[in-house]
Amino acid sequence: MRNSLSARVLAVAGVAAAVMLGVAGLAPAMASTGPSMTVNGNSVNIAIQGPNHSLKFYWAVNGTSTWHAETIAGPGTTFSAPSMTVNGNSVNISAEGPGNRLKFYWAVNGTSTWHAETVAGSGSTFSAPSMTVNHNSVNIAAVGPQNRLKFYWAVNGTATWHPETIAGTGSTFSAPSMTVNGNSVNISAEGPGNRLKFYWAVNGTATWHAETVAGSGSSFSAPSMTVNHNSVNISAVGPQNRLKFYWAVNGTATWHPETVAGVGSVQ
């Protein structure tokens, strides 16, 4: 059984990866989306899109190589990389579902019974989501119709999802990345003209503040984001396949760029 969730740490938000093709048809095509993963004391959990657009879950006790497989949702249910987090005594997973719906699944730790919810209906979701928890709520962000950036939240233990528009039509061109930072929710994504955009809102409010982390022609992938003491950190693929890094002190809008790896270093 999966162990207590009290020690879990949010690890990886699911982000879509490129399809890798075999050379001359000799090698099979690799998985088209990446996994999402969390750790839990002495256990590791992984979620990934499975065969025929199913959603799969795997867990193993640390120090063992015995992986336990579960099917979260069957064929025809999942059309993006998932995002996964933990919340109290439950595991939470979200992904793009059929008809561009946004789907959410949860299971009490130690059980294999997955409960499905529809966060947003048909035609609502056009990217892999990003998910985090914030006090007594679950937060999900994803690209919405006409390249909007959408945000959804629900109080723990309820199935009532509240939608917000973070940024309007033509604002968002990658899957988002999301984290929490003190009393704020932070989200980043690729914006128009290959800009890198950042949005934040104080917990409990629907007022989103927009910042440009890096200007036109700076960003060519979905970003990844984390927090570090009093700073926010973002990385993304930059021009000419560089790996770029940006940081800002909490409460400021001054972003400091760094080049992690130079031209041709990432694909």
Secondary structure, DSSP 8 states (H G I E B T S, - for coil): ----GGGEEE-----B------GGG-S----SB--EEEEETTEEEEEEEEGGGEEEEEEEETT----EEEEEE-TTS--S--EEEEETTEEEEEEE-GGG-EEEEEEETT----EEEEEE-TT---S--EEEEETTEEEEEEE-GGG-EEEEEEETT----EEEEEE-TT---S--EEEEETTEEEEEEE-GGG-EEEEEEETT----EEEEEE-TT---S--EEEEETTEEEEEEE-GGG-EEEEEEETT----EEEEEE-TTS--
